[in-house]
Amino acid sequence: MAGGGAGEPRGDGDVAQLGRLGGQHRFHHARHVQLVGRRRDRAAGIAVSVWRAGWAVALRHREDADRGRLLRGPGPAVLGRPRPPRHRHRAAGAQRHGAQRARLDVFAGADRAAVNVYFHTFGCKANQYDTERVRQAFDDRGAVVVDDPALADLAVINSCTVTNESEVKLRRFVRHLAKTGRAQTIVMGCAAALDDGTIAALPGVRAVVANADPAIVLRTAGFDDVGAQHAAPLPGGTKSRALLKIQDGCDEHCTFCATTLARGANRSRPVAELVDEARALAEQHAEIVLTGVHIGTWGRGAGDQGVARTLGQLLEALIAAVPEVRFRLGSVEATEVDETLARLFIDAPRNVAAHLHAPLQSGSNRLLKRMGRHWYTAESYRARIEWLAARLPVFGLGADIIAGFPGETDADHHASLMLLHALPFTYIHVFPFSVRPDAPAARLAGQLPPEVIRARARELRELGEAKGAAYRASRVGQAADGVVSGRQQGRLEVMTQDYLSVYLDTHRWDGRPRFEVTVN
């Protein structure tokens, strides 16, 4: 178990102490404008200029980006560059994909045969939510969603640009679809938004859509987009956990990240809309995961949000609307766990899962500044986590950390290891640094050799695995609040409040989506 737990005082004064822990780092909202000698303007309606060797810089208004940058046939490509020609090496392949394009284009008629659509998602929970919205929009228009891409007429792929490896996997997957299936492919999402024509030139790609707006994707596929409104994703199978995206975009400028360029500025969804969606999800789900790109900033700059203006206040409103559901927070910065959130963690264990994923990225203050993460230090991060962990009887704690960031010294790496050792992490997501051509870190001095990055990543992973195993061992035999998450190899997967997966034989399940389970 993490922390000393149940006997700790939990009064208002104790919670109020939390606000003093971060010092001047508590809620520092200053814009990080100057990055590596290149200004990146964030005024409303202005996109960031994107530099990449070998192709032209393009400026686009965000309003245009929100409508989607589409690639059809030989027309103009993303970011103003002419679409490169597609070289068909096999006439049979061209004929097959041409036939599929024709079938999709005639789908707008009234008397049409059902079109089979396959979906695949790369990346985060926000991407998973976006895919479910698009999936529901196709389902509402009579398309048949299939699990086997070989049966599909159309494949819709939601892409990720967090790492270079994620884009490599995307391109490999699209090529595989073209070789083994008959489907035309639409690529949407973050990597699509930053495409320089590479994705558009892949075999079988019908269009590249810069976001995951259901109306745009439907229109691109030749469907009627009327009424493609925001709706709660449909439940499916035995999965009792749902996603609720509360905001999109990010106003920070981490130098390693291209997601800000792909997703745009922070945009919070209204409270009433979120409450309505939570009520709909609660009809068939026992847990709702709040997700987004930077959910700790929900409510900032959004005008009148009613009674809720912070993430903690939004969570209070959601709990009041659907008190029978357990809510789980997605990734939240440690310094954004304010008094309201802390009180909910401590006093409402049935309503809020005892689990926090708090991105760290580095335990070195020098590197945090170099990364553009100006709103906290290693010391303020540690103080906030230790305060919360000491007041929770069980606590699932995770973090993201980057291995081998440009300029990282042995001392910087050691500082990360020491901070990870000191805090009660139950899992760690390690990201070996990879160059994102659109992100400023690609131009930083001090790029490390791949073998050094791999070695440091391996050391961080080994530490994370050891801490995870130790935490689980401390929980074996203890009772936990479990929600059915799905099936794995014929067994039922149950997710505990502190983010442990417990597996049960299906014959032992009585059909309830939420029940007490013993950690094994």
C-alpha positions as CSV (number, residue, x, y, z in Angstrom):
1,M,0.0,0.0,0.0
2,A,1.1,3.5,-0.7
3,G,1.3,5.9,2.2
4,G,0.3,5.6,5.8
5,G,-3.3,5.9,5.0
6,A,-6.3,5.5,7.1
7,G,-5.3,7.0,10.3
8,E,-4.2,10.3,8.8
9,P,-6.2,13.5,9.6
10,R,-8.4,14.6,6.8
11,G,-9.8,17.9,8.0
12,D,-10.2,21.1,6.0
13,G,-7.0,22.5,7.4
14,D,-5.2,19.4,6.1
15,V,-6.6,19.9,2.6
16,A,-5.9,23.6,2.7
17,Q,-2.2,22.8,3.3
18,L,-2.1,21.4,-0.2
19,G,-2.4,24.8,-1.7
20,R,0.8,25.9,-0.1
21,L,2.9,23.0,-1.1
22,G,3.7,24.1,-4.6
23,G,4.8,27.6,-3.6
24,Q,5.1,29.8,-6.7
25,H,4.6,26.8,-8.9
26,R,1.0,26.2,-7.8
27,F,-0.8,27.6,-10.8
28,H,1.6,29.4,-12.9
29,H,-0.1,30.2,-16.2
30,A,2.6,32.3,-17.9
31,R,2.8,31.5,-21.6
32,H,6.0,29.8,-22.7
33,V,6.3,31.9,-25.9
34,Q,10.0,31.8,-26.8
35,L,11.2,28.3,-27.6
36,V,14.7,27.5,-28.8
37,G,15.0,30.8,-30.6
38,R,11.8,30.4,-32.6
39,R,8.6,32.3,-31.7
40,R,5.4,30.3,-31.8
41,D,2.4,32.7,-31.7
42,R,-0.7,31.4,-29.9
43,A,-3.2,34.2,-30.7
44,A,-6.7,33.1,-31.5
45,G,-7.1,32.0,-35.1
46,I,-3.4,31.7,-35.9
47,A,-1.7,28.4,-36.5
48,V,1.8,27.7,-35.5
49,S,4.4,27.8,-38.3
50,V,5.8,24.3,-38.8
51,W,9.4,23.7,-39.9
52,R,10.4,20.5,-41.5
53,A,13.4,19.9,-43.7
54,G,12.3,19.3,-47.3
55,W,8.9,20.9,-47.4
56,A,7.5,24.4,-47.2
57,V,6.3,26.1,-44.1
58,A,2.6,26.7,-44.2
59,L,0.4,28.9,-42.0
60,R,-3.2,28.0,-41.7
61,H,-6.0,29.5,-39.7
62,R,-7.4,27.1,-37.0
63,E,-10.8,27.6,-38.4
64,D,-9.6,26.0,-41.6
65,A,-7.9,23.2,-39.7
66,D,-11.1,22.5,-37.8
67,R,-12.9,22.0,-41.0
68,G,-10.3,19.4,-42.0
69,R,-7.6,19.3,-44.5
70,L,-8.6,16.6,-47.0
71,L,-6.8,14.8,-49.7
72,R,-8.9,13.5,-52.6
73,G,-7.5,12.1,-55.8
74,P,-4.7,14.1,-57.3
75,G,-5.8,17.4,-55.6
76,P,-3.9,19.7,-53.2
77,A,-2.3,18.1,-50.3
78,V,-2.0,18.9,-46.6
79,L,-0.1,22.1,-45.6
80,G,-0.1,23.5,-49.2
81,R,2.2,21.0,-50.9
82,P,1.1,19.2,-54.1
83,R,0.1,15.7,-53.5
84,P,2.9,13.3,-54.6
85,P,2.0,10.9,-57.3
86,R,1.1,7.3,-56.3
87,H,3.0,4.7,-58.2
88,R,1.0,1.6,-58.7
89,H,3.3,-1.3,-59.2
90,R,0.4,-3.8,-59.7
91,A,-2.5,-3.1,-62.0
92,A,-4.6,-5.6,-60.1
93,G,-4.2,-3.5,-56.9
94,A,-5.2,-0.3,-58.7
95,Q,-8.2,-2.0,-60.1
96,R,-9.2,-3.4,-56.7
97,H,-8.9,0.0,-55.0
98,G,-10.6,1.8,-57.8
99,A,-13.6,-0.5,-57.6
100,Q,-13.8,0.1,-53.8
101,R,-13.6,3.9,-54.4
102,A,-16.5,3.6,-56.9
103,R,-18.6,1.6,-54.4
104,L,-18.1,4.2,-51.7
105,D,-18.9,7.1,-54.0
106,V,-22.3,5.8,-55.0
107,F,-23.2,5.2,-51.3
108,A,-25.0,8.5,-51.2
109,G,-28.0,7.1,-53.1
110,A,-31.2,6.1,-51.4
111,D,-31.2,2.5,-52.4
112,R,-27.7,1.5,-51.3
113,A,-26.1,-1.7,-50.1
114,A,-24.6,-1.6,-46.6
115,V,-20.9,-0.6,-46.5
116,N,-18.6,-2.5,-44.2
117,V,-16.4,-0.2,-42.2
118,Y,-13.3,-1.2,-40.1
119,F,-11.8,1.1,-37.4
120,H,-8.4,1.1,-35.8
121,T,-7.0,3.5,-33.3
122,F,-3.4,4.4,-32.4
123,G,-2.6,6.4,-29.4
124,C,-4.3,7.8,-26.3
125,K,-7.7,7.5,-24.7
126,A,-8.7,10.8,-26.3
127,N,-8.1,9.1,-29.6
128,Q,-10.1,6.1,-28.5
129,Y,-13.0,8.4,-27.6
130,D,-12.8,10.2,-31.0
131,T,-12.8,6.9,-32.8
132,E,-15.9,5.8,-30.9
133,R,-17.8,9.0,-31.9
134,V,-16.9,8.4,-35.6
135,R,-17.9,4.7,-35.3
136,Q,-21.3,5.7,-33.9
137,A,-21.8,8.2,-36.7
138,F,-21.2,5.5,-39.3
139,D,-23.4,3.1,-37.4
140,D,-26.2,5.6,-37.3
141,R,-26.1,5.8,-41.1
142,G,-26.5,2.1,-41.7
143,A,-22.9,1.1,-42.1
144,V,-21.8,-2.3,-40.8
145,V,-18.9,-2.1,-38.4
146,V,-16.6,-5.1,-38.9
147,D,-13.7,-6.4,-36.8
148,D,-11.9,-8.0,-39.8
149,P,-10.3,-5.5,-42.2
150,A,-10.4,-8.1,-44.9
151,L,-14.2,-7.8,-44.9
152,A,-14.2,-4.0,-45.0
153,D,-15.0,-1.6,-47.9
154,L,-13.6,1.3,-45.9
155,A,-11.0,1.5,-43.2
156,V,-10.9,4.5,-40.8
157,I,-7.6,4.8,-39.0
158,N,-7.1,7.3,-36.1
159,S,-3.4,8.3,-36.0
160,C,-1.0,9.4,-33.3
161,T,2.0,11.6,-33.5
162,V,3.4,11.3,-29.9
163,T,6.5,9.4,-31.0
164,N,8.2,8.6,-34.3
165,E,7.5,4.9,-33.6
166,S,3.7,5.6,-33.6
167,E,3.9,7.1,-37.1
168,V,6.1,4.2,-38.3
169,K,3.5,1.7,-37.0
170,L,0.7,3.7,-38.7
171,R,2.4,3.6,-42.1
172,R,3.2,-0.1,-41.7
173,F,-0.4,-0.8,-40.8
174,V,-1.8,1.2,-43.8
175,R,0.5,-0.7,-46.2
176,H,-0.6,-4.0,-44.7
177,L,-4.3,-3.1,-45.2
178,A,-3.6,-2.3,-48.9
179,K,-1.8,-5.6,-49.4
180,T,-4.2,-7.9,-47.6
181,G,-7.6,-6.2,-47.9
182,R,-9.9,-4.5,-50.4
183,A,-10.7,-1.4,-48.4
184,Q,-10.0,2.2,-49.2
185,T,-8.5,4.0,-46.2
186,I,-9.2,7.3,-44.4
187,V,-6.5,8.4,-42.0
188,M,-7.6,11.0,-39.4
189,G,-6.2,12.4,-36.2
190,C,-2.9,13.9,-35.0
191,A,-0.4,12.4,-37.5
192,A,-2.9,13.2,-40.3
193,A,-3.0,16.9,-39.1
194,L,0.8,17.2,-39.6
195,D,1.1,15.1,-42.7
196,D,3.6,16.4,-45.3
197,G,2.1,14.1,-48.0
198,T,3.8,10.9,-46.8
199,I,0.6,9.4,-45.4
200,A,-1.4,10.7,-48.4
201,A,0.9,8.8,-50.8
202,L,0.5,5.5,-49.1
203,P,-1.3,2.8,-51.1
204,G,-5.1,2.6,-50.7
205,V,-5.4,6.0,-48.9
206,R,-8.6,7.7,-50.0
207,A,-8.2,10.8,-47.8
208,V,-6.3,12.4,-44.9
209,V,-8.5,14.3,-42.5
210,A,-6.8,16.7,-40.1
211,N,-9.1,16.0,-37.2
212,A,-11.7,13.4,-36.1
213,D,-14.9,15.4,-36.6
214,P,-17.5,12.8,-37.5
215,A,-19.2,15.1,-40.0
216,I,-16.0,15.6,-41.9
217,V,-15.1,11.9,-42.0
218,L,-18.6,11.0,-43.1
219,R,-18.6,13.6,-45.9
220,T,-15.1,12.4,-47.0
221,A,-16.5,8.8,-47.2
222,G,-19.5,10.0,-49.3
223,F,-22.0,9.7,-46.5
224,D,-24.7,12.3,-45.5
225,D,-23.3,14.2,-42.6
226,V,-26.5,15.9,-41.5
227,G,-27.1,15.5,-37.8
228,A,-23.7,14.2,-37.0
229,Q,-23.8,15.8,-33.5
230,H,-21.8,15.1,-30.4
231,A,-23.1,11.9,-28.9
232,A,-22.0,9.5,-26.2
233,P,-20.2,6.5,-27.7
234,L,-22.2,3.3,-27.7
235,P,-21.3,0.6,-25.2
236,G,-20.3,-2.8,-26.4
237,G,-19.6,-6.3,-25.1
238,T,-18.7,-6.9,-21.5
239,K,-16.8,-3.6,-21.1
240,S,-18.3,-1.6,-18.3
241,R,-15.8,1.3,-18.4
242,A,-16.6,4.3,-20.7
243,L,-14.6,7.4,-21.9
244,L,-15.8,10.9,-21.6
245,K,-13.7,13.6,-23.3
246,I,-14.1,16.8,-21.4
247,Q,-11.7,19.0,-23.4
248,D,-9.4,19.1,-26.4
249,G,-6.2,20.9,-27.3
250,C,-3.4,22.3,-25.1
251,D,-2.0,25.8,-24.5
252,E,1.4,24.7,-23.2
253,H,4.4,24.4,-25.5
254,C,6.5,21.4,-24.4
255,T,9.4,21.3,-26.7
256,F,9.2,17.6,-27.3
257,C,5.5,17.6,-28.2
258,A,3.8,18.0,-31.6
259,T,0.3,17.3,-30.2
260,T,-0.3,21.0,-29.6
261,L,0.2,21.7,-33.3
262,A,-2.1,18.8,-34.2
263,R,-4.9,19.5,-31.7
264,G,-4.8,23.2,-31.4
265,A,-5.6,25.4,-28.4
266,N,-7.4,24.3,-25.2
267,R,-11.2,24.0,-25.7
268,S,-13.4,22.9,-22.8
269,R,-16.8,21.3,-23.3
270,P,-19.8,22.9,-21.4
271,V,-20.9,21.4,-18.1
272,A,-24.4,20.7,-19.1
273,E,-23.3,18.8,-22.2
274,L,-20.9,16.7,-20.1
275,V,-23.5,16.0,-17.5
276,D,-26.0,14.8,-20.2
277,E,-23.4,12.5,-21.7
278,A,-22.4,11.1,-18.3
279,R,-26.0,10.3,-17.6
280,A,-26.3,8.5,-20.9
281,L,-23.1,6.5,-20.3
282,A,-24.1,5.7,-16.8
283,E,-27.1,3.7,-18.1
284,Q,-24.7,0.9,-19.2
285,H,-21.3,1.7,-17.6
286,A,-20.1,1.4,-14.0
287,E,-17.0,3.6,-14.5
288,I,-16.4,6.7,-16.6
289,V,-12.9,7.9,-17.4
290,L,-12.5,11.6,-17.9
291,T,-10.1,12.1,-20.8
292,G,-8.7,14.8,-23.0
293,V,-5.4,16.3,-24.0
294,H,-4.8,18.4,-20.9
295,I,-7.8,17.8,-18.6
296,G,-6.4,19.7,-15.6
297,T,-7.0,22.9,-17.6
298,W,-10.7,22.2,-18.0
299,G,-12.7,25.4,-17.6
300,R,-9.8,27.9,-18.2
301,G,-10.7,30.6,-20.6
302,A,-14.1,29.1,-21.4
303,G,-16.3,31.9,-20.1
304,D,-19.3,31.1,-18.0
305,Q,-19.3,27.3,-17.2
306,G,-22.1,27.7,-14.7
307,V,-21.3,26.5,-11.2
308,A,-18.1,24.6,-12.3
309,R,-15.0,26.5,-13.4
310,T,-12.3,23.9,-12.5
311,L,-11.8,20.2,-13.0
312,G,-12.6,19.5,-9.4
313,Q,-15.8,21.5,-9.6
314,L,-16.7,19.7,-12.8
315,L,-16.1,16.3,-11.1
316,E,-18.4,17.4,-8.2
317,A,-21.2,18.2,-10.7
318,L,-20.7,14.9,-12.4
319,I,-20.8,12.9,-9.2
320,A,-24.0,14.8,-8.2
321,A,-25.6,13.8,-11.5
322,V,-24.6,10.1,-11.5
323,P,-23.6,9.2,-7.9
324,E,-23.7,5.5,-8.7
325,V,-20.7,5.7,-11.1
326,R,-17.0,5.6,-10.3
327,F,-15.1,8.3,-12.1
328,R,-11.5,8.0,-13.0
329,L,-9.2,10.8,-14.0
330,G,-7.0,10.5,-17.1
331,S,-3.6,12.1,-17.1
332,V,-3.5,15.1,-14.7
333,E,-0.5,17.3,-13.8
334,A,0.5,16.9,-10.2
335,T,0.4,20.6,-9.6
336,E,-3.2,20.7,-11.0
337,V,-4.5,18.5,-8.1
338,D,-6.1,21.4,-6.2
339,E,-8.0,21.4,-2.9
340,T,-11.3,20.3,-4.4
341,L,-9.7,17.3,-6.3
342,A,-7.7,16.3,-3.2
343,R,-10.9,16.3,-1.1
344,L,-12.7,14.1,-3.6
345,F,-9.9,11.6,-3.7
346,I,-9.8,11.4,0.1
347,D,-13.5,11.7,1.0
348,A,-15.3,10.0,-1.9
349,P,-13.5,6.7,-2.6
350,R,-16.7,5.2,-4.1
351,N,-17.1,8.0,-6.6
352,V,-13.4,8.8,-7.5
353,A,-10.9,6.0,-8.2
354,A,-7.8,6.2,-6.1
355,H,-5.6,6.5,-9.1
356,L,-3.5,9.4,-10.5
357,H,-1.5,9.5,-13.7
358,A,0.8,12.5,-13.2
359,P,3.3,13.1,-16.1
360,L,6.8,13.7,-14.8
361,Q,9.0,13.6,-17.9
362,S,12.2,14.2,-15.9
363,G,13.4,14.5,-12.4
364,S,16.0,17.1,-13.4
365,N,14.9,20.8,-13.0
366,R,17.4,21.8,-15.7
367,L,15.8,19.4,-18.2
368,L,12.2,20.4,-17.2
369,K,13.1,24.0,-18.2
370,R,14.7,22.7,-21.4
371,M,11.5,20.8,-22.1
372,G,9.4,23.9,-21.6
373,R,7.6,22.5,-18.6
374,H,7.8,25.7,-16.6
375,W,4.9,25.2,-14.2
376,Y,6.5,22.8,-11.8
377,T,9.8,21.6,-10.4
378,A,10.9,18.2,-9.2
379,E,10.5,19.4,-5.7
380,S,6.9,20.7,-6.1
381,Y,5.9,17.5,-7.9
382,R,7.3,15.4,-5.1
383,A,5.6,17.5,-2.4
384,R,2.2,17.2,-4.0
385,I,2.4,13.5,-4.6
386,E,3.7,12.7,-1.1
387,W,1.0,14.8,0.5
388,L,-1.8,12.9,-1.4
389,A,-0.3,9.4,-1.0
390,A,0.0,9.8,2.7
391,R,-3.8,10.3,3.0
392,L,-5.0,7.5,0.8
393,P,-5.1,3.9,2.1
394,V,-4.5,2.6,-1.5
395,F,-3.1,4.7,-4.3
396,G,-2.4,3.8,-7.9
397,L,0.3,6.2,-9.2
398,G,1.7,6.4,-12.7
399,A,3.9,8.7,-14.6
400,D,5.3,9.4,-18.1
401,I,9.1,9.9,-18.3
402,I,11.3,10.6,-21.3
403,A,14.7,8.8,-21.6
404,G,17.5,10.5,-23.4
405,F,16.1,14.0,-24.0
406,P,18.6,16.2,-25.9
407,G,21.3,17.5,-23.5
408,E,20.5,14.9,-20.8
409,T,23.6,14.2,-18.7
410,D,24.3,11.2,-16.5
411,A,23.4,13.5,-13.5
412,D,20.1,14.4,-15.1
413,H,19.3,10.7,-15.6
414,H,20.3,9.9,-12.1
415,A,18.0,12.7,-10.8
416,S,15.1,11.0,-12.6
417,L,16.0,7.6,-11.1
418,M,16.2,9.0,-7.6
419,L,12.8,10.7,-7.8
420,L,11.2,7.6,-9.2
421,H,12.7,5.6,-6.4
422,A,11.5,8.0,-3.8
423,L,7.8,8.2,-4.8
424,P,5.3,5.4,-4.5
425,F,4.8,4.7,-8.3
426,T,2.9,1.6,-9.2
427,Y,3.7,1.9,-12.9
428,I,5.9,4.1,-15.2
429,H,5.5,4.7,-18.9
430,V,8.9,5.2,-20.4
431,F,9.3,7.0,-23.7
432,P,12.8,6.9,-25.4
433,F,13.2,10.3,-26.9
434,S,12.4,10.3,-30.6
435,V,12.7,13.3,-32.9
436,R,9.4,14.9,-33.9
437,P,10.3,17.1,-36.9
438,D,7.5,19.5,-36.0
439,A,8.6,19.9,-32.4
440,P,11.4,22.4,-31.2
441,A,13.3,19.6,-29.4
442,A,14.3,18.3,-32.9
443,R,16.5,21.3,-33.2
444,L,18.1,21.3,-29.8
445,A,21.8,20.7,-29.4
446,G,23.0,17.7,-27.5
447,Q,21.1,14.9,-29.4
448,L,22.1,11.6,-27.7
449,P,23.3,8.4,-29.5
450,P,20.5,5.8,-29.9
451,E,22.4,3.3,-27.8
452,V,22.6,5.7,-24.8
453,I,18.8,6.5,-25.1
454,R,18.0,2.7,-25.2
455,A,20.2,2.0,-22.2
456,R,18.6,4.7,-20.1
457,A,15.1,3.7,-21.2
458,R,15.9,0.1,-20.2
459,E,17.1,1.2,-16.7
460,L,13.9,3.3,-16.2
461,R,11.7,0.4,-17.3
462,E,13.3,-2.0,-15.0
463,L,12.8,0.3,-12.1
464,G,9.1,0.8,-13.1
465,E,8.6,-3.0,-13.4
466,A,10.2,-3.6,-10.0
467,K,8.0,-0.9,-8.3
468,G,4.9,-2.2,-10.0
469,A,5.6,-5.8,-8.8
470,A,6.3,-4.7,-5.3
471,Y,3.0,-2.7,-5.1
472,R,1.0,-5.6,-6.5
473,A,2.6,-8.0,-4.0
474,S,1.6,-5.7,-1.2
475,R,-2.0,-5.8,-2.4
476,V,-2.4,-9.6,-3.0
477,G,-5.2,-11.0,-0.9
478,Q,-6.7,-7.6,-0.2
479,A,-10.2,-6.6,-1.2
480,A,-10.7,-4.0,-3.9
481,D,-13.5,-2.2,-5.7
482,G,-13.6,-3.8,-9.2
483,V,-15.3,-2.8,-12.4
484,V,-15.4,-5.2,-15.4
485,S,-13.0,-4.0,-18.1
486,G,-13.3,-6.7,-20.7
487,R,-12.1,-10.2,-21.5
488,Q,-8.5,-11.4,-21.9
489,Q,-7.8,-14.9,-23.2
490,G,-11.1,-16.2,-22.1
491,R,-11.0,-14.7,-18.6
492,L,-12.8,-11.7,-17.2
493,E,-10.6,-8.6,-16.6
494,V,-11.6,-6.5,-13.6
495,M,-10.1,-3.0,-13.0
496,T,-9.6,-2.0,-9.3
497,Q,-9.8,1.5,-8.0
498,D,-6.0,1.7,-7.9
499,Y,-5.6,0.6,-11.5
500,L,-4.7,-3.1,-11.0
501,S,-6.1,-5.7,-13.4
502,V,-7.5,-8.8,-11.7
503,Y,-8.5,-11.8,-13.9
504,L,-11.3,-14.1,-13.0
505,D,-12.8,-17.2,-14.7
506,T,-15.9,-16.2,-16.5
507,H,-18.0,-18.8,-14.8
508,R,-17.4,-17.0,-11.5
509,W,-19.0,-13.8,-12.8
510,D,-22.6,-13.2,-11.8
511,G,-23.1,-10.4,-14.5
512,R,-22.7,-7.4,-12.2
513,P,-20.5,-4.7,-13.8
514,R,-19.1,-3.6,-10.4
515,F,-18.3,-5.8,-7.4
516,E,-15.7,-6.4,-4.6
517,V,-12.8,-8.5,-5.8
518,T,-9.7,-10.0,-4.2
519,V,-6.4,-8.9,-5.7
520,N,-4.6,-12.0,-7.0
